[in-house]
Amino acid sequence: MPLLPDWLLPGRPAPLGATWDGLGINFAVFSAHAARVELCLFDPSGRKEVARLDLPECTDEVWHGYLPEARPGLVYGYRAHGPYQPEQGHRFNPNKLLLDPYARQISGALRWSDALFGHRHGPGRTDLSFDRRDSAAAMPKGVVVDDVFNWGDDRPPNVPWDRTVIYETHLRGLTMRRDDLAPRERGTFAALASPPVIEHLLRLGVTAVELLPVQAFLQDRFLVERRLRNYWGYSPLSYFAPEPGYLASGGLDEIRVAIRRLHAAGIEVILDVVYNHTCEGDGLGPTLSWRGLDNASYYRLQPGEERRYIDETGCGNTVNLSHPRVLQMVMDSLRHWATAFHVDGFRFDLCSTLGREAHGFDPGSGFFDAIRQDPVLSRLKLIAEPWDLGPGGYQLGNHPPGFSEWNDRFRDGVRRFWRGDAGLRPDLAARLSGSGDLFERRRRRPWASVNFVAAHDGFTLEDLVSHEERHNEANGEGNRDGHGENFSANWGAEGATDDPDILSLRRRLKRAMLLTLFAAHGTPMLLGGDEFGRTQHGNNNAYCQDNETSWLDWSLAAAPEGRKLAAFVARLAALRRQHPTLRSPVFRHGVTEPLPGLPDTAWFDADGTLMTPERWNDPEGRVLQLRRAGAAEAGGVEVTLLLLNASERDRVATLPAPALAWVSVLDTTDPEAPGHPVAGATLRLAARSARLLVALPPLEDISG
């Protein structure tokens, strides 16, 4: 590395982080309680510390300094001096090298050592007494970067919410088993940008790919000791830097190239982000960054017992977004990903935590207010996971306008209906209607409900119809982890089977649930691999399975049944695009009539008569017809009819009046059948199956 000055100029307190201006680098880091902060410089390998320089100025609780002649590529960290008083919330220890919370790239991997802990930690001893061992050799370091990139004519696709189809997937798991990609690229952004992957997404009709966490995360010690890995990535080590293992080239432009190529294909990129907690864990966890810089500011601590952390996340700590500098860090991180990488949206893990103030969850919290008024972020797709583990943490439907929410009521209702549970028709009707009972307030739209049947957390769609019990033994927790109630059924055999009748039923149920998902108002989300029958062999909590349990098995996609199911999903997405009544941008209640005598929404029983309160309350009713009418894509009026039979026997359905020229465009018992006219006023609905009909125009004279 070039010879650098052994002193720092005062520099500026903004922006936070390490910023190269062409002549040198400005360093700025927040700490309200530190007495002194040192900038530590390392050789390019990150192994040798070559200088320690005091940040010479502190302005408004931001420590800052300027290093002339320094250039991008510089490897650095911090050491913070101050009181070590855990009982008062302070855990300063200058023996611990600290990662800059604003580091935009990371060099090296964390190597677990007892020296990483600010307190005495080791075999037979764990207490809060001060630890003097130096942690630098075990720590990853920050790298100064230059964010200049030629974006060319890149433009965000800006897909309207009512036309959005989300594909939730894991960046690494998506491509680790793709033989048509170079081994060094598998599991990286380079693979995401590859033509085979983009072509697959386009064939499916996907408009947005939602990636599990790609911000740098920690390999937790308890997993390393079990010879497992933190696969999902919900243990953030940095909010600005990507996970190094996800870059085949090692350079940040790999992410930009991937997003630019996806945008060119009309596909948006949404990132799953984890701002509710950090990887530093509870009061006995390591000191890696925030804890050593200003524990009392960055974390929510127990009042009067500040050595203990408030834990509303189940991960040992809770990030203190009530503090303005901590809130600024989150907002700066979001804007960084939105501007430096052109990300199109974010899914907020445990979003209820982000909305907590001193009195509890508040849809008018500082976080929500900040993001809703931000001229950049407020225009993106914002998705909340609307729960956490704290008191009053389940807040489905209570997030503010501008946010959509993962709707687990949709997931559970659809699963239970198709399992054949009693009394589910009223709930299913609400879910098919965009869950207006939850979201139709404050002028929110149906897209506020992100509908899904399966997600990364829980059974895959294949496992949902193949397992009644979880099988998480490989996680090393005695099969006690993961959801205990999955509203699943195995239909006669637990797990894999060769029984043709069971296999046929399972396939029919998967198709029925997928049709329900794509025909529901709201935003459909498909779990990656469900389109060709991916299985985790009953593991419903594969967070630590960085192996073939979790990776998408593309041989299934090439197999006959996998190809058929993927073609079925593509057909569903196409039908949703073609028929606006399947994706309404507003809530429909049957009070408007696109044509005289034909309301926009109507519900019928198997005999073709309108549903009444008595019928809705019949616990044994398992057949439901939903007729929708509205403006057609090409002008005029279209009418669709969704027929669902969750009973264990075939049923004859009488089509509702008035008689229309119906065409059966999809039948889950015969998914490859082309569309064909429906003869007569009745049709047979196979057991546990669904059908979609479309009325042929012209429709102007039906009232006569």
Beta strands, then each sheet from edge to edge (+ up, - down):
strand 1: 17-20
strand 2: 24-30
strand 3: 36-42
strand 4: 49-54
strand 5: 57-59
strand 6: 62-68
strand 7: 75-81
strand 8: 84-85
strand 9: 90-91
strand 10: 106-107
strand 11: 119-122
strand 12: 125-130
strand 13: 141-143
strand 14: 166-169
strand 15: 208-211
strand 16: 268-273
strand 17: 301-302
strand 18: 305-309
strand 19: 345-348
strand 20: 356-357
strand 21: 360-361
strand 22: 381-384
strand 23: 403-407
strand 24: 449-452
strand 25: 523-527
strand 26: 601-604
strand 27: 623-631
strand 28: 637-645
strand 29: 651-654
strand 30: 662-667
strand 31: 676-677
strand 32: 682-685
strand 33: 689-695
sheet 1: 1+ 2- 6+ 5-
sheet 2: 4+ 3- 7+ 13- 10+
sheet 3: 8+ 9-
sheet 4: 11+ 12-
sheet 5: 14+ 15+ 16+ 19+ 22+ 23+ 24+ 25+ 14+
sheet 6: 17+ 18-
sheet 7: 20+ 21-
sheet 8: 26+ 27- 28+ 33- 30+ 31-
sheet 9: 29+ 32-
end
